């Protein structure tokens, strides 16, 4: 894809791993045609807790990135939604994946971006935890977060059923779509059947066909969620491996309080 920025020269370093939040930013970068350097932080080895990285993101989570700001100094960005807004404001002057600031559509994009950041991401993340990683099966936790994820998916499905373009806002893919895509693509990992939401499923397939999405989802390593879910034995093996380092990470964090 051709580079579309014209006012600033990016000097972007992206620190990320293969997660729904991580690929939001790499897809955004690819959709904008921006040059960047991707650095794989292996969260299974707690690389995101190393002192040098905490200088970039004091919360010790991926993704995060740095860039050279307009004053010539390095700026740090963390929290995926903040990073996406920065990239759009700094580099999407042609509104490839956004709309002009202050327009009706720009506010609608924000509606759905915050819907993801405050709703789908946190709720589906908890569904993932109780369904795949918790050391004991707590049915209330599983049901609570799976049902809330389904409810939120229902909101998206209804909205998309009324969209003439098939995208969340206006007539094109925006950062609102990008933010949701990795989570929806991982519905099965949370124990949610995407087939229950036909309009959302069609949207997932539609967005994937956009070149920047296909390329960006494989940063910093191949996106294999669908292949993983198709193999029950491999799915359980992967969950078991992740369970061990996730629980250990929680225990380590608790000791630092």
N, C-alpha and C positions, 0 to 999 in steps of 0.2 A: 504494500500500500504506500502511496506517495506521502511524503511528509507534508503536513498541512499547517504547521505553525509558521508564523512569519515575524513575530515581534521579539521573541526571546530565543536564545539558544539553550536547549536543555543540557544539564549535566547531572542526569538522574541516576542514582544508585538505588535499586530496589532490593530489599531484604525480605525474603518470603519463603514459603513452603507450599506444598500441594494441599491446600485447604479451600473451602468455599470463599472465605474472606481473602485469602491470598490471591486467588485468580481473578478476583474483582479488579484488582489494580493492574495486573499484567494484561488483562483483556482491554482495559481502558487505554493503557499505553499503546497497545497494538492497534486498537481502533483509531487512535489519533495519529498513528504512524510516527510516534516519537522514538528517538534513539534513547536507549537506557542500558545500564548494566545490571543484570540480575545476579543476585548472590543467594545461594541456597543455604538457608538456616535450618538445620535438622532439628525440629522441635522434639523429636523422640530422644534426643541427646541433650536437651535443655540448652541448646546453643543460644536461644533467645534470652537467657538469663545471664549471659556473660557480661561483665562490666562495660566493655566497649559498646555493646549493643544497647545497654540501659541508658547510655548517654544519648542515644537516638530515640528510644522509646522507654521511658522510665517504668512503664507498665509491664515490660518484658513479654510482649506479644508480637506476633507477626500478623500482617505485613507492616513495614515501615520503610521510609525512603528519605533520601537527602537530595537536594538540588542546589544550584547556585541561584540565589535570589537576585532581584533587580538591583540591590545595593552591592552586589558582588560578593556577598558573604554566603556561607552555607546556611540553608534552612532545613530543619528537620520536620518531617511529617509522620504522624502515626494516627491510628484509627482509620480503617479503610474508607469510611464515608468521607472523612476530612480529606484524605488523600485524593479521592476522586473529585471532590469539589475543587481542590487546588489545581489539579490537572486541567479541568474544564475552564476555570477562571483564567489560568495563566496561558493556556495553549490552544484552546478551542475557539479561536476568534471567528472561524468559519462555521461554527455550530454544527459540526459533524455529528456529535452525540449529545448536543444540548440545544437550548433555545436562548434567544437574546435575554440578557438579564433584565428583570422587571416585567417580562411578558407573562401573559396568563399561563402559557405552557411551561415556563421556567418554574413557576410556583407549583404547578402540578407535578413536575419532575421531583421537586423537593418533597412533596407529599409522599410519593412512593419510595423515595430514597430513605426517608425517615421511617416509613412503614416497615421497610426491611430491617433497618438498623435497630429499631425499638421493638419489633414484633417477630418477624419470620426468623431472623438470625438467632436471637436469644432463645426463642421457644423451641426451634428445631435443634439448636445446640443442646438444650437440656434433654430433648427427646433422644438425641444421639447418646447422651451420657447414660441415661437410665435404661435405654434399650440395649446398648452395646457394651458399656464400660463399667457400670456400677458393679462392685464386688458381690452384691446380693440383689436379687430381683425384687424390686419394690413396685408392686402392681399399681399403686396409687400414682407414683411418680411417672411410670411409663404411660399410663392412661391420661394423666393430666397433660403432659407435654405433647404426646402424639395427637390428642384431640384438639389441643389449642393450635398445633401446626395445621391440622386438617381445616380448622375453622378459618385460619388465615389464608390457606390455599383456596378455600371457598370464596373468600373475598376477591382474591386475584382472578379466579376462574370466572366469576360473575362479571367483573370489570372487563376482562378480555372478551367475553361473549358479546359485549356491547361496543367493542372497539372496531372501527371500520378498517383500520390498518393492521390489526393483529398485534400491535405493540402497546405498551402501557400508556404512553403519552404521545399524542400527535401522530405523525405519519412516518415515524422512523424509530430505530433503536436509539435509546438514550442511556445515560448512566443509570437510570432507574431500572431498565431491563438488565443491564450488565450486573448491577448489584444483586439482583435476584437469581441470576442464571445458575451460578454454582451451587446455591442452596437447593433449588428446585431439581437440578440434575442429580442431587444426592438424596432425594426424597426417600428412596428405598433403604438407605442406611439408617434413617430414623424410624423405619417401620411403617412408612406412609406409602400407600399405593397411588402412584401418579395417574393411573388409569381411571381413578375416581373423578379426575378433573380434566375432562377432554380439551377444554379451551387452553388450559395451562400447559397441558402436554403438547398441544400443537404449537403453542408459543415457544416452548423449550426447543423443539425441533427447528422452528423458524429462525430463532436467534443463532443456533449453532451453525447454520449455513452461512452466516456472515464471516468473511475471511478473518477478520481480527479476532473474533471469538474463538475460532478453531485454532489459531496460532497461540493466542494468549492463554488459553486454558491449559496448555502443556508447559507452562513456566511455573517452577523451575525444573519440573520433571513431568513425565507423561501423566495426563489425567485419565485414569483407568476405572472410574467409579462404576460405569455400566458393566464393564467386563468383570469387575470384582463381584458385583451383585449377582451376576449370572452364574457364578460358581459358589455354591453353598459352602463347600469345604474350605475354599480359599477365603471366603468372607469371614468365617469363624476364626480361621487362623490369623487373619489380619486384625480382627477385633480383639482377640486374645493378646496378641503382641502389643497393640496399642493400649489395652487395658492396664498392662503392667506399668508402662512408663507414665501413663496419665495419673494413676493412683499414687505412684511414687512422687510425681511432681506436686500433687496436692499435699502430700505429707511433708515434703520439703518446704513448701510455701508456708504451711501451718507452723513449722518450727521457727520461721523467721519473724513471726509476729512479735 
